[in-house]
Amino acid sequence: MNPAGTGAVPEVPRGRAKKFIVLATAGAFLDGYDIVLVSAAILLIKPAYHLGAHMTGFVTASTFIGMVIGALVFGSIADKVGRRKVFVADMILFIVAALVAGLAPNLGVLIAGRILTGVAIGMDYPAATSVIMELAGQRRRGGFGMIMQAAGFAGDLLAVIVGLVLYTYGGSAAWRWMLLSAIIPAAIVFLLRSGTPESPFWVASTLRSRADTGGGDVPAARRLGRYLDVLRPPYGKRALFVAAFWFLGNITGASLLLYAPTLALTGFGLQGSRSLWFSAGLNALYMTANILVAVYLIDRYGRRALTLVAWLSALVLTVILIGTLGGSIWPSMVLFALATVFVQAGIMGPAFPWSAELFPTRLRATGQGFATAGGKLGALLGTLFLPTILAAWGLRGVFTAVAVAFALGALLTFTLGTETAATTLHERDREDPAAVPDTTEVAASLPVQGD
């Protein structure tokens, strides 16, 4: 991880690096676990508070409001104060938010708790993704980056199972236990993450900046500049691309994921617990597909080609799906599953490493924060309006809107996407207009070297 001649970033032993990468992905596991629990909980929250279509969409989407805030604000903070501080603090906020939502005395407090949960999740993505990219080796960087998505679906799968058990046996108040159950894995992750060191790339970058200023603090203009630098050349076009890419991927992927039980119930005719089992099967399929793409495809064929094929495949399958609606449910269910596999494993899986690789260490979490915020804004709009579209135009209207998003995603990737698989993080740092010279002396003193 330390190319000859740079001396800027200390080597983290392979075993320790993998351990830290796993701990970084734990936030994505919690994200998947918590958000998908809402897809089961909403089946009970809706009658408990007599929610209509608009309010059902808002309650489901409220978490994404917090995610947008958390990603935008704390992406830049992770570049300023370090990745570790952010992804330890977000676990504390996550636990508090789960308590607020699960014990909420009314709908307003429930929504507030879900927004706070979103802030904690939004905090985690930029910091955790940056850690993974900065610890993974060049040869397997894309595959390690995709672990975030696979871990999210592992959390999804567990959430569906827990939700199914509580939905079946927990009674009308089971939604509270669903939301409170997220505290257990969050507490475990917090304890494990508390002992992790800082990312060596971030430490070396910070020490180089201080050395460049004579050992003093980094000037305020340089620190504050990162909020705007991702919107300026040469990074403005990249920030626009990743935010739009994540927006289109999440407005389709997140909404279809969260409302899979609802679509199965109202569109495919699967009653009660069968709709939740359908969702569980989908999440197992998504997790498996992400692992296969991570191991065999992304580092061999690159990010751009893989995602372009996935956008087009999802588009074709969705158009065929629209034509099958109204007939036998099984062809429609199979086409739905295949189309969403391309979204979750071929589009949003590679999005994690791709967006992080487009920015230097100084701006990596900030850029990833823009990408995440764009994605969660898409998820917010998708989950907010899908029930309304479903009520007004049925499944055909939902999937027509989804097909349009897929077509736009393919066009965006073809016109603005640039391949990053062969670019090292050192090369990305050297192209940074605000880069400072490597200083081997300060890097050599970092405590993350060796065991």
ABEGO torsion letter per residue (X at the ends): XBBBGAGABBBBBAAAAAAAAAAAAAAAAAAAAAAAAAAAAAAAAAAAAGBBAAAAAAAAAAAAAAAAAAAAAAAAAAAAAEAAAAAAAAAAAAAAAAAAAAABABAAAAAAAAAAAAAAAAAAAAAAAAAAAAABBAAAAAAAAAAAAAAAAAAAAAAAAAAAAAAAAAEAAAAAAAAAAAAAAAAAAAAAAAABBBBAAAAAAAAAAAAAAGGBBBBAAAAAAAAAAAABOAAAAAAAAAAAAAAAAAAAAAAAAAAAAAAAAAAAGBBEAAAAAAAAAAAAAAAAAAAAAAAAAAAAAEAAAAAAAAAAAAAAAAAAAAAABGBBAAAAAAAAAAAAAAAAAAAAAAAAAAAAAABBAAAAAAAAAAAAAAAAAAAAAAAAAAAAAAAAAEAAAAAAAAAAAAAAAAAAAAAABBBAAABBAAAAAAABAABBBBBAAAAAABAABEX
